[in-house]
Amino acid sequence: MGYLIVGVGGALGSVVRFAIGRRLSETSNSWMPVGTFFVNISGAVLLGVISAIGLSGNMYLLLGEGFLGAYTTFSTFMYEGFNLFK
């Protein structure tokens, strides 16, 4: 059951990351990937909040492991960072 909960959270987190990242990048005229920067910082803060309030069990699996795990994926950051060096 835990795998399903993490999977649902991950699916939602990745869609939200894509939507926010794309929207911020389209509206920004910066050379820096603003969308990825915002998503990673906000995800780190949200994970800190979730940890501080002490969610446990299935809610932590859904929000912490699943949603925020996909929301703050490091691969997009590395991909865009590598493209900045090109």
Order of alpha helices (4+ residues) and beta strands (2+ residues): alpha-alpha-alpha-alpha
